[in-house]
């Protein structure tokens, strides 16, 4: 009988805090007072401290001896650095995945794209909670593309950078470029991937990330929360 995996209060606190930091509900640079967030999440101080320490190791939270925990600020230069490294990792992961992917991998990409398309339609209509849903489906699509990558470390580091980049990307969703067609960009990446055209898939992925980076940089003239 497989051992049941326990979802601890620390795990719950970690996922709730990470969700609210990445989504921007917890403002970049804002203080994270244990008493306040304990009340907000109805979780005790000890598991919250564990969760905040883990988020500090992922660079989503900062800690200062005299000030305690705070949400990591949003800074233009950091975005450029995160985008560059994410682009490199994503390119490596998708190249490896294309070499090793099988029929099931291809089917999962198509299914993830379909789900993303449905979420994109709701986002365009301004449906309630549509941005959160779109982000979830977007993450699933990009994860499906690299799922066949044979390097666990590439995928781990990619995941770390993905959440960092998502925190910035949400700014571009609230300040959309009317000339940009995200659905068409995703379609092109999928088509190149399924055609096993690694060079084109990498080029389109890098352009996709670069366009998002440019959109966010256009929206932040000054560091937010810095």
VENNOR-V887429 format. One record per residue. N is the residue number from 1. SS is DSSP state (alpha for helix, beta for strand, coil for the rest). D_LAST is the distance of its C-alpha to the last C-alpha in Angstrom with 1 decimal. Layout:
# VENNOR-V887429
n->N ss->SS d_last->D_LAST
n->N ss->SS d_last->D_LAST
This chain:
# VENNOR-V887429
n->1 ss->coil d_last->50.5
n->2 ss->coil d_last->46.8
n->3 ss->coil d_last->44.6
n->4 ss->coil d_last->42.4
n->5 ss->coil d_last->38.7
n->6 ss->coil d_last->37.2
n->7 ss->coil d_last->34.0
n->8 ss->coil d_last->32.7
n->9 ss->alpha d_last->30.5
n->10 ss->alpha d_last->27.9
n->11 ss->alpha d_last->28.2
n->12 ss->alpha d_last->27.9
n->13 ss->alpha d_last->24.8
n->14 ss->alpha d_last->23.2
n->15 ss->alpha d_last->24.2
n->16 ss->alpha d_last->23.2
n->17 ss->alpha d_last->19.7
n->18 ss->alpha d_last->19.2
n->19 ss->alpha d_last->20.6
n->20 ss->alpha d_last->18.3
n->21 ss->alpha d_last->15.1
n->22 ss->alpha d_last->16.4
n->23 ss->coil d_last->17.7
n->24 ss->coil d_last->14.5
n->25 ss->coil d_last->16.6
n->26 ss->coil d_last->14.1
n->27 ss->coil d_last->10.9
n->28 ss->coil d_last->7.9
n->29 ss->coil d_last->6.0
n->30 ss->coil d_last->9.4
n->31 ss->beta d_last->11.9
n->32 ss->coil d_last->14.9
n->33 ss->coil d_last->17.8
n->34 ss->alpha d_last->21.0
n->35 ss->alpha d_last->23.3
n->36 ss->alpha d_last->21.6
n->37 ss->alpha d_last->21.2
n->38 ss->alpha d_last->24.7
n->39 ss->alpha d_last->26.1
n->40 ss->alpha d_last->24.3
n->41 ss->alpha d_last->25.5
n->42 ss->coil d_last->28.7
n->43 ss->coil d_last->28.2
n->44 ss->coil d_last->28.7
n->45 ss->alpha d_last->26.3
n->46 ss->alpha d_last->27.7
n->47 ss->alpha d_last->27.2
n->48 ss->alpha d_last->23.7
n->49 ss->alpha d_last->22.9
n->50 ss->alpha d_last->24.6
n->51 ss->alpha d_last->22.6
n->52 ss->alpha d_last->19.2
n->53 ss->alpha d_last->20.4
n->54 ss->alpha d_last->21.5
n->55 ss->alpha d_last->18.3
n->56 ss->alpha d_last->16.6
n->57 ss->alpha d_last->19.2
n->58 ss->coil d_last->18.2
n->59 ss->coil d_last->14.5
n->60 ss->coil d_last->13.6
n->61 ss->beta d_last->13.0
n->62 ss->beta d_last->11.7
n->63 ss->beta d_last->14.1
n->64 ss->beta d_last->14.2
n->65 ss->coil d_last->17.7
n->66 ss->coil d_last->17.3
n->67 ss->coil d_last->14.6
n->68 ss->beta d_last->15.8
n->69 ss->beta d_last->14.2
n->70 ss->beta d_last->11.0
n->71 ss->beta d_last->10.2
n->72 ss->coil d_last->8.5
n->73 ss->coil d_last->5.3
n->74 ss->beta d_last->6.9
n->75 ss->coil d_last->7.2
n->76 ss->alpha d_last->10.5
n->77 ss->alpha d_last->12.0
n->78 ss->alpha d_last->11.7
n->79 ss->alpha d_last->13.4
n->80 ss->alpha d_last->16.1
n->81 ss->alpha d_last->16.8
n->82 ss->alpha d_last->17.0
n->83 ss->alpha d_last->19.2
n->84 ss->alpha d_last->21.4
n->85 ss->alpha d_last->22.1
n->86 ss->alpha d_last->22.6
n->87 ss->alpha d_last->25.0
n->88 ss->alpha d_last->27.0
n->89 ss->alpha d_last->27.3
n->90 ss->alpha d_last->28.3
n->91 ss->alpha d_last->30.8
n->92 ss->alpha d_last->32.4
n->93 ss->alpha d_last->32.6
n->94 ss->alpha d_last->34.2
n->95 ss->alpha d_last->36.6
n->96 ss->alpha d_last->37.7
n->97 ss->alpha d_last->38.0
n->98 ss->alpha d_last->40.2
n->99 ss->alpha d_last->42.5
n->100 ss->alpha d_last->43.0
n->101 ss->coil d_last->42.6
n->102 ss->coil d_last->45.7
n->103 ss->alpha d_last->46.9
n->104 ss->alpha d_last->45.1
n->105 ss->alpha d_last->41.8
n->106 ss->alpha d_last->42.6
n->107 ss->alpha d_last->43.6
n->108 ss->alpha d_last->40.3
n->109 ss->alpha d_last->38.4
n->110 ss->alpha d_last->40.5
n->111 ss->alpha d_last->40.1
n->112 ss->alpha d_last->36.3
n->113 ss->alpha d_last->36.4
n->114 ss->alpha d_last->38.7
n->115 ss->alpha d_last->36.4
n->116 ss->alpha d_last->33.4
n->117 ss->alpha d_last->35.5
n->118 ss->alpha d_last->36.5
n->119 ss->alpha d_last->32.9
n->120 ss->alpha d_last->32.0
n->121 ss->alpha d_last->34.8
n->122 ss->alpha d_last->33.6
n->123 ss->alpha d_last->30.0
n->124 ss->alpha d_last->31.6
n->125 ss->coil d_last->33.6
n->126 ss->coil d_last->30.6
n->127 ss->coil d_last->32.0
n->128 ss->coil d_last->30.3
n->129 ss->coil d_last->27.9
n->130 ss->alpha d_last->28.7
n->131 ss->alpha d_last->25.2
n->132 ss->alpha d_last->25.1
n->133 ss->alpha d_last->28.7
n->134 ss->alpha d_last->28.0
n->135 ss->alpha d_last->25.2
n->136 ss->alpha d_last->27.6
n->137 ss->alpha d_last->30.4
n->138 ss->alpha d_last->28.3
n->139 ss->alpha d_last->27.3
n->140 ss->alpha d_last->31.0
n->141 ss->alpha d_last->32.1
n->142 ss->alpha d_last->30.1
n->143 ss->alpha d_last->31.1
n->144 ss->alpha d_last->34.7
n->145 ss->alpha d_last->34.6
n->146 ss->alpha d_last->33.8
n->147 ss->coil d_last->35.7
n->148 ss->coil d_last->38.6
n->149 ss->coil d_last->36.5
n->150 ss->coil d_last->38.4
n->151 ss->coil d_last->35.5
n->152 ss->alpha d_last->33.9
n->153 ss->alpha d_last->31.2
n->154 ss->alpha d_last->30.3
n->155 ss->alpha d_last->30.0
n->156 ss->alpha d_last->28.0
n->157 ss->alpha d_last->25.4
n->158 ss->alpha d_last->25.5
n->159 ss->alpha d_last->24.8
n->160 ss->alpha d_last->21.7
n->161 ss->alpha d_last->20.3
n->162 ss->alpha d_last->21.5
n->163 ss->alpha d_last->19.4
n->164 ss->alpha d_last->16.2
n->165 ss->alpha d_last->17.4
n->166 ss->alpha d_last->18.5
n->167 ss->alpha d_last->15.1
n->168 ss->alpha d_last->14.2
n->169 ss->alpha d_last->17.8
n->170 ss->alpha d_last->17.9
n->171 ss->alpha d_last->16.0
n->172 ss->alpha d_last->19.0
n->173 ss->alpha d_last->21.4
n->174 ss->alpha d_last->20.2
n->175 ss->coil d_last->20.4
n->176 ss->coil d_last->23.5
n->177 ss->coil d_last->25.4
n->178 ss->coil d_last->28.9
n->179 ss->coil d_last->30.5
n->180 ss->coil d_last->29.3
n->181 ss->coil d_last->31.5
n->182 ss->alpha d_last->29.8
n->183 ss->alpha d_last->33.1
n->184 ss->alpha d_last->34.9
n->185 ss->alpha d_last->32.4
n->186 ss->alpha d_last->32.9
n->187 ss->alpha d_last->36.6
n->188 ss->alpha d_last->36.8
n->189 ss->alpha d_last->35.0
n->190 ss->alpha d_last->37.3
n->191 ss->alpha d_last->40.4
n->192 ss->alpha d_last->39.7
n->193 ss->alpha d_last->39.0
n->194 ss->alpha d_last->42.2
n->195 ss->coil d_last->44.1
n->196 ss->coil d_last->43.1
n->197 ss->coil d_last->41.8
n->198 ss->alpha d_last->39.0
n->199 ss->alpha d_last->38.3
n->200 ss->alpha d_last->37.8
n->201 ss->alpha d_last->35.8
n->202 ss->alpha d_last->33.4
n->203 ss->alpha d_last->33.2
n->204 ss->alpha d_last->32.5
n->205 ss->alpha d_last->29.9
n->206 ss->alpha d_last->28.0
n->207 ss->alpha d_last->28.3
n->208 ss->alpha d_last->27.2
n->209 ss->alpha d_last->23.9
n->210 ss->alpha d_last->23.4
n->211 ss->alpha d_last->24.0
n->212 ss->alpha d_last->21.4
n->213 ss->alpha d_last->18.8
n->214 ss->alpha d_last->19.9
n->215 ss->alpha d_last->19.8
n->216 ss->alpha d_last->16.1
n->217 ss->alpha d_last->15.2
n->218 ss->alpha d_last->17.3
n->219 ss->alpha d_last->15.5
n->220 ss->coil d_last->11.9
n->221 ss->coil d_last->12.1
n->222 ss->coil d_last->8.6
n->223 ss->coil d_last->5.5
n->224 ss->beta d_last->5.5
n->225 ss->coil d_last->3.8
n->226 ss->coil d_last->0.0
